[in-house]
Amino acid sequence: MSKSIIVVGPVILDKHYFINKYPSESSLATISDTSASIGGSGNLILDLAKLDNKIHIVVNSVIGKDEGATLIKQEFSKYNNIDMSNTVVLENTPTTHVMDSLSTKQRTFFFDAASNRDFDINCVKLDKAKGSLLQVEYIGLIGKLMDEDKDYGSKIAKLLYLAKQNGMKTSIDMVSKNDETTIKVARSALKYSDYCTVNELEAQSISGIEIKDSDDNIIEENIIKALDKIKSFGVTTWVVIHSKFFNYGLDCNTNKVYKAESLDVPKSYIKGTTGAGDAFLSGILISIDRGFDLEKALKVACSTAVCSLASVDGTSAMKNYEKVMELFDIYSKGCVYEEIRN
């Protein structure tokens, strides 16, 4: 097992405002209730902490000195394996204001980056981390780490290079942004990444290959091309693409491609989809930590993703590894798990 998993990314406070209907411009909406929870990289951190209480999780993020930071610290303090000693404290905690429409069940997001704007490479501490796994989360939303670096392409790429020089394995994911800067930074980061886990929209952005047809269905032939394209940017070990119904993985060493169907749960099981992508990633990371092969890792990730669907906030329902894999035993019957390129 790894000595620790170091998570670099924005830990965000999500403030939810429950409204009857999202208003048109210049109109009024009445807030019926509010709530607050941890979002951003906090989802992944909490998922990992619950999956295995023996994994040492180091939080490399930026928070503030405000009420939001207090809530984050209180939540993380419930888990002995979450280490905030490398967390940088500046002024205000990054916050997403979420408008939850009770009539349509749709959400609208307003993101205040706050101190995350100053999240720079000097905020990340790699000392004494040899043998660990570095996970850079939410490429596209990590402050000055998105800035250009003349030698490595981006500061994120430089950070990943330094981590590898320090004997660490490296892993990345990103946000679903299609802008030129995010794509450029993500590609620069892939050169120094051992693992890459993205959803189908992000994979489409990075690879430049259309993955869905006009009816929003996955084009499997193009998924394989996208996996190969992402590998060509420099990924050494696994490239994983996840989507609502099917998930795919490329073993960069054997060139084998695996397909794993998402678990078949009843509609009544699903309480929310927030954080499902983070939960899927947590399954990949715990599989790396435990030395599983890619075929097994996809099954674990499908199970962690489904586990998260049983709660509105995406992390409350997460269980330990053994309990999570019981879900696989129950809901994988009839699902497809196969090697589609050998």
N, C-alpha and C positions, 0 to 999 in steps of 0.2 A: 504493500500500500504506500501511497505518497506520504511524505511527512506532513504536508498541508496542501490545501487548495487556496491560492491567493486570488481573490476576486477584485479586479480593477473595473470600476464602473460607477455610475451615479446612483446612490441610494436616495430615493425620492419619497417625499411625503405625498400621498394621494389624499386630497380633500374632496369628498363626494358631496354633491348638492342634489338632492332628489326633488325633481320638478315634475309637474303633470305633463308638460309638453315643452319642447324647445321652442323659444319664441322666434318670430321673424324679426328682422332688423327694426329697431325703435320700439319694439313691443315689450311687455312686461311678463315675467314668469314668476310664480310664487314658489318659494322653497318650502317644502313640507317637512324635510328632515335633513340632517347632515351626519357624516361620519368621517373618520380618518383612518388610514391604514398605510402600511409601508409598501412602496412600489419600486419600480426600476430594478436595479440589481438586488435590492432587498428581497425580492421574490425568490431569486436563485439562492441567496444566502440562507434564508429560512428553510427552503426546501431541502438543501443539503444538510442543514443542522438536524432536521427531523429524520431524514433518511438514515443517517449513520452518526450517532453521537460520539463516535471515536475519531471522526474526521476533524482535523484542526482547520477551521475556516478563518482566513485572515481578510479583514475588510479594508481595502485600500480605496477610500472614497473621500468626499468632501461634504461635511455637514456644517450647520451653523451653530449659533449659541441661543437659539430660540425654542419655542414650544415644540416645534416639529422635531428638532434634534433630541429633545427630552423624550418624546414618544418613541423615536427610533432606538435610542439607547435603552429605554425601559424594555422594549420588545426583544432586542438582541440579548439583553442581560438574562433572559429566561433560559438561555442555552449556554452551557459551560464550554461548548466547543466553538463558539463565535468569539473571535479575538478582534477588538476594536483598537488595539494599541497603535496600529498604523493608520488610523483614520485621522484626517486633517480637519481641524476646526477653524472655520473662518467666520463669516458674519451670519448669513441667512441660508437656511436649508432649501435645496431645490424642491419645488412644489408643483404638482400637477392638480389643477382645479378641474374636477370631473363633473359635468352636468349629466345626471342620470335621468332620462325621460321615462317616467313610469308608464306612459301610454304606449310608447313604441319599443321600450327596452333597449334603446340605442343610447350611446354615450358620446359626448362631445368634450374635447380636451383642450385646456389652456395651460401651457407649460411655462413656469417661471424658473429659469435656469439658476438664478441667484448665485450662490458661491460656486456652483458647478462651472460657471464661466471661467473661473480661475483654476480649474483642475488641470494641472500641468505635470510634466514628467518628474519634477522635483517633489511632487506629492506622493510618489510611489517609492516604497522602500523594498529593495530586493536583497538586502544584506541578510545573511544567515538563512537563506531560503533554498539552498542547494538541494536538489532532489524533489522539489515541490512542483506542483502544476500551477501555472499562471493562466487564469481565465480573464481575458479582456472582453468586457460585456458592453453592449449598446454602442458599437462604433456608429458614429453619427450624432451622439449626444454626450460626448465626454470632453467638453471644454477645449482647453488649449492643446490637449493631446491630439486634436484634429489638425493642428497646424502643420505646415509643411516643414520638412527637414531636408536640407540639401544633400545629405549623404544617404539617407534611408527612405526618402520619399515622404514620410510623415513621422511625427513624434511617437505615434503608436507603434509604427514599425521599428523605430529605434528602441523603444521599451522592450518589444518582443525579442529583438536581437540581443539586447543586454541580458535578458532573462535566459536565453539559450546559452549565452557565454557563461552564465552563472550555473549551468548544469540543470536548468529547469525545462520541463515540457511546456509547450505553449498552446493555447486554445483561444479561438475568437468566435464571437457572434456579432450581430449588428441589428440596427433598427430598420424598419421597413421604410427607408427613404430612397428616392430615386434620383437625387440631385447629383450633379457632377462631382462635387467635393467628397461626398460620402462614398461614392463608388471608387474614386481615385484612392482615397485613404484605405478603404477595405482591401483593394488590390495590393497596395503597398504592404499591408499587414500580412497578407497571405504568404509572402515570401519567407516570413520568419515564423510561420505557424505549423505546428504538428497536427492540430485538429481544427476543423471548421464546421460549425453547426449553424445552419440558416434555414429560414422557411422558403417556400417556393417563390415568393415575390422577391425576396432578397437575393436568392440564387439567380433569378432572372436578371436582376439589376447588375450583379457582379459579372455574370458570364456573358450578358448580351444576347442570350438565347431565349426565344419564346418558349415557355414551359406549359402554358395553358392555351387551349383553343378558344374559339369565340363563344362556346357554351360553358366556359370556365372549367373544363375537364383537363386533367393532367395528360400531357403528351409524353408517354413513357420513353419513347426514343430520344426525345429532346432532353428529358431529365438526365439520361445517361451522358449525353453530350455536355450538359451543364456541369455534371460531376467531374468529367474529364477536363473541362475548361478551367474550373476552379482549382483542380489539382495542378494544372499547368502553371498557375501563378506561384507555386512553391510549396503547397501543403505536402507534408511528408508522410502522414499516417492515415487519417480518416477524413473524408468529406461526407457530411450528412445533410440531407435536405428533408425537412419535415413539412407535412401539409395536413389538412383536415382528415383526409381518408387514407392516404398512403404515404409511406416514409421510405427513403432510399439512402443507402450508404455505399461509398466507394472505399475499399481497402487499397490505399495507395501503393502498398508493397506487393500485393498479389494481383492487383487490377480487377479483382472480383467485385461485382455489384450485387447488393442484397436489397430485397424489397420486403417491407413489413407493413401489413395493414393495421390501421388504428383499431383498437379494441372496440367491440360491438356492444356498447352499453345502451340500455333503454333511455328514452328521452327524459323520463322522470328522474333519472339519476343526475342529469346535468343541471346544476344550479347557476353556473357561470363559466365563462371561458377566459376570464382575465388571468394572465399568468400561465396559461397552458404551454406557451412556448418556453418559458423559463423552466417549467416543470419537466418538459421533454429534455431540455439541456441538462438538468440536474441528473437525469437518468443516464445520459451519456457520460457525464463527469464521474459519477459514482462507479460506472463500469470501467472507466480508465483506471480509477483508483484501485479497483479490485482485480485488474488484470484480465478482464473479460475480452473475448474477441468481438468483432464488429457485429456479427450475426446475433450474438447474445445481447450486446449493448442496445440494439434497436428494439428488442423485445422489452428490455428494462425501461427504455425511454418511452415506449408506447404505454407502459403501465404507470409510470410516474405522471405522464400527461393526463391520463384518464383519472388518476387519483385526485388531481387538482380540480377536476370539473365538478366535484361534489360539494364545493363551497363557492360562494359568490366572489370572494376576494382572491382565490387562486392558491393560497398557502394554508389556510386553516384546516383543510381536509388532508393535507399530506401526512403520511404515516412512515413508520420505519420500513426499511427495505423488505423485510420478511412479509409484513402485512401488505405492502404494495404488490409484491409478486403473487399474492393470493388472488388479486384482481385479475392478473394474467390468466391464472388457472380457470377462473370463472368465465371471463369474457372473451377469451381468445378462440373459443371453439368456432370453427368455420372460417376463421380469418386466414389470410394468405401470408405465409412467411417462406420466401424462396430466394434462391440464388438465380439472378436473371442474366448474369454474365460471368463466365468462369475463365 
